[in-house]
């Protein structure tokens, strides 16, 4: 996703400034420093792990406050503070999921595209999206919003209206159910098997529905929240058969990638309704059986390095291309854009819209900016183990 790294750097700086301005006039740097290795061990990337522990002196008593998503992180944080302060801290650390959620710690998305935001609120930044039929882990609730973690570990807030809340059994039942997956751009579930019937819901490529009976050109389906209707047979496939048929090949990646040409850019988008750069590559690979990490710099850690060569001769179709700033001197590498190589110096990416550009300066679709900011490439096709899509 363009500039997402910068956003997280700003957030970290702001958080540090806020903490430095806390009410305690004499913050103990030893305590802050003692927590650094614990945080780096359990939450080196705050987009996918939680560690917000802070020490605070209250009337001479050391209190450890905050949230973690790993019980051992809590234990180690308390131990680190005890060693640094030579006193047992009062434990006010919450281990998520919040115990107040009870057994209902899962959500199954019931709208075509669920918007996951950085904070609870419709006017907050869109961080990522989850599609109908996907399962998310619930961590805590604030008003009508849940803090959730998707299957790629990404964290954010989503409205309760976008999903059905359930326990582990509900998830097991959903996973075990016979389902269909949408394979076309868009579709509509209708109350009756007729193009003029009242819509029940829209769906997008990758959405999953419970499968019912079949008849002619329609299939009876049920949404995760129990709503029922019919969808055109031509735009869905049996999910089990679809999953078994996934082959991560250069031809399949290219065909899927070109299917979305013209879809507009949307910050945080991971659906046919709009993509950001890494949401686009994630969707293309997901529809071919491989679940990529969410953001561009996270994806740049996957697969294998490619020896590109001066004329890009080392690249193969389907390789992921990463753009940004190369490491130089004391300046570290920064990745802020990603695309997919198509061969013959061409690549496809989402910048303004999904489009095909070229590294060839003589081509009409030459992209000088991307040539100048190209950093490196990674290869995922041919990996010995491909994670299942779910």
N, C-alpha and C positions, 0 to 999 in steps of 0.2 A: 504494500500500500504506500503510495507516495507520501513522503514526509512523516510517516507514522513514528519513525525512530525519534525525530526531532520533538514530536509531541510528548513522547514518554520521557525524553531528557528534560524538557521544560517542567513536566509534572514532578520529576524527582527533585529538581532544584527548588521548586515552590514548596514541596513537602519539607525539604530540609530547612528552608527559611522559616516556615511556619513553626517548625519544632524549635528552632533557635530562639524564636520570640515567645516561647511558652511562659507561663506565669512564674515558674521557678527561676529566680534571678541568678542562680548559680548551678546551671545544668552540669552534670558530672560527665565530662568527656570520656572518662574511663568506662562508664556504663554504656554509652553509645558505641564506643569502639568495641566493647566486648560482644555486642550483638551483631556486628558486621559479619564475622565469619559464619555465624548461625544463619543469618539471612541469606548469605551467598550459597550456603549449603542446601537450603530447603526452598529458596525462592529467588534464584538468580535472574529469572525473567518474571516480572510482576504481572505480565499479561496472562500467565498460565499457572501461577502459584501465589499463595497468600501468606504474607508474613508482615504484619504491621505492628509488631511489638515495640512499645516505648516504655522507658523507665520514668517514674515520677516520684518525687519525694513529697509526702503529705504528712505534715506535722512530725517530721523526723522519721517517718516510716517509708520504706521503699516499696512502691507498688508497681507491678508489671502489668501493663494494660495492652489491649489490642486483640488481634485475631490471627489465627493460623489455620491451615487446612491439613496439618499433620500433627498428631499427638506427640510424636517424638520431637518435633520442632519446639513445642511448648516446653517439654522437659529440658531440652538443651538450652533454651533461652533462659529459663529460671536458673539453671545451673551456672550459666555464664555470668548472669547478674550477681549471683551469690558469691562466685569466686572474685568478681571485680570489686564488690562492695563489702565483702566479708560479713554479710548479713543475709538472712533468709528473706527474699522479697515476698510480699503478699501477692498471691496469684489472682489476677483479674483478667487472665487471657482466655478468650473463648475459642474453642476448637470447632471449626465449621465442618459439616453442616450444623446450624444452630439447633440445639436440642429441642427448642420450642416448635420446630417443624413436625416433631413426632415421626411417625413411620412414612408420611407422605413427603418423600425427599426426591421425587422425580417428576419431570414434566414431559409430556409428549406434545409436540407442536401440532396445533389444529388449524392454523391459518396457512395460506399458501407460502408466505414468507414472514417469518418472525424477526422483528428488528431488535437486536441486542445493542444496548446503548451503554455509554461510559458511566452514566449516572441515571438514577430513576427519574424519568421525565421525558415527555415527547419532544421537548426542545433541546435535549442533550445530544451530544455527538453520537452518530451511528458508528459502532465499533465493528460489528459483523452481523451476519444473518444466519438463521437456521430455517430449514424447510419443513413443510408438513410431513409428519411421521417421524421426524428425528427426536431422539431422547436427550434431554438435558438433565444435569444434576442440579438440584436446588440446594443452595447454601444458606440463604437467609431471606427474610421478607421485610419490606418497608412499604407500608400502605398497600397499594395495588400492584406493586412491583416485586419481582424476585431477582436476587443475585444468583446467577446460574453459571454452570460450566458446561460447554458443549463437548462433543466427542473428540474434538481436536485440542481440548483442555483450555480453550479460550474463555475468558471471564467477562461478564457484563450483566446488565440489568434488562429484564424483559417483562412486559405487562402480563398479569395473570390471565387476561382475556385471550392471549395468544396460545394457550396450551391447556391441557387437562392435567391436573395434579394428581399423582397416584403414588402407590407404594411399589416395592420391588416386585410383588406379584403382578401388579398391573403392567409393569414393563415386560416381565417374562411372558405374559399372555400376549402382549402386542408383538413381541419379537417372534413368538411361536406361530402367530396367525399367518394364514396364507394372504399374501399381499401382491399388489401390482405397483409398479413404479412408472412415473410419467417420463416418456422419452422424447417428447416433442417440446418446443418452446413453451407453449401455454395450452391449457385445456380448461374445460368447465364441467363440474359435476352438476347434473340437473336432477330435478325431482322425478322426472319421468324420462324414459328413453326416447327423447324427441328434441331436436334442435330448437324448438320453440318453447320448451318447458322452462319453468322457473329455475334459475340457478340456485344451487346450494352453496357452492364455493368455487373459486378459481383455483387452478394448480399450475405449477411451473415444472420445468425439467428437473427431475430428481425427487419430486414429491412422492410420498408413499401412502397408499390407501389399502384398507382391508378388502380383500377380494370376496365377492359373492358369486351369484350365478351368472352365467353367460347366455346371451341370446342375440343372434344376428350380429349387428354392428355395435352392440352396446354390452357393457359389463356392469353388473350391480356392484356397488362399492359402499363402504362405510368409512367415515372419517374417524380419527382417533377418539373424538368425543362422542361418537355414536350417531352423528347425523348420517343419513343414508341418501343414496341417489344412484345415478347412472353416469358412466363416462364412455366416450367413444373408444372402441376396441383398438383403433389404429394408433392412438397416441400413448398407449400404455403397454407394458409387458409384464408377464409374471415375474415377480421380484426374485424368486429363487432361481429361475432359469436365467434371468438377466445377470445375476451375480456370478453364476457359474460360467457365463459366456464372456466375462470381461477378459480382455487380453491387452496388456499394456504394450502396444506396438507403435511404431512411428506413424504408420498409416492411420490407426485409430485415433491417436492424439491429434494428428493434423485434421482429420475429418471433423472431429468434435470441435476443435478450435475454430475452424472456418464456419461452423454452423452458427456461431454467435456474431459474425461480422456485422457491424453497425449498431450493436447494443450499446447504449450510452454509458458513460462513466458515472459511477455513484460511489462516493466515499463510504466505505464500509460494506458495499454491496457484494454479495456472493450468489446472486441469482440472475435469471434471464431478464428480470426487471431492471437490472443495472449492476455493473461490476466496478470495483476498483481493480488495480493491476493484479494484486495477489489473489483477490477474490475470483478473478477470471481464471488464472492458472489453476487455482484450487478446484474450481468447478470442472474445468476440462479434464484434469487428472482424476477427480472423483468419479466422473461419469465413465471412466475407464478402469476403475477398481483401486486406485491409490489415493489415500487420504493424505493430502499435503498439510503442513503446518499453515497457520493462518496468514502471517505477514511475510513480506518479501525477504527481510533479513533472516527470519526463521526458516523460510524455505531454502535460503542459501546455505544452510547447514546440512541439508538432506542430500542423499545420493553421493556421487563421487565427483571429484574435481576433473575438469577437462582441460587438456593441453590444447588451447584454442588455435594457436598458430597466427602468424602475422596476417594471413589472408583468410582467416576463419576456417582453414581447411581441416582443422581437427574437430569441428563441430559435426554432430549428427542431428537429423530431424528429431524433434521432440525434446532436445536439450533445453533446460531452463537457462535463460540469459539474465544476468543481474547487472543493474546500472546504479551509479551513484558516484562515490569518490574513492579512489584507490588509496591505500595506506601510503603515507609519505612522511618521513621524518617522525615527528612526535604526533602527527595527526593519524588517528586510526581509520581503517576502512569504514565507509558508511554506505549501506545499501538502501535505496529508496524506490526502486522500480524493478519490475520483472516482466519478462516476455518468454515466448516459446520460439525456438528456431525451426524454420521450415525448409532449410536448404537453399543453395544458390545465393547465399548472403541475405536471404529474406527472413523476417521474423514477424510474428503476430503478437499483439499486446493490446491492452486497454489504456488508451491515453486520449481523453475526450470521448472516444468511442472505441469499440474493438476494431482494429485496423491492421493492415499488413504494410510494413515498411521495409526498407533495405539499408544495408551497410554500404552498398555500392554507390559511390558518389556520382556515377553516370546515370543512375536509374531515376525515373520520374518520381518515384516514391521514396527516394533517399531521405534518411532522417539524420541530419548532422548532429543534432543534440544527443541522440542515443549513441551514435558512433563515438562522440567525444566523452560520454559518461559511462561507456561500457567498462565493467570491472572484471567479470569472470563468468564462467558457466559451470553448471552441475548437471550430471547425467543420472536419471532415475530409471530409464528404460533398461531392462536387463538386470535389475536388482534381484538378488536371490530370494528375498522375502518381500512380499507385497502385502501390507496391512489390508484387512477386509474393510469394505465400506459398510457402515451400519447406521 
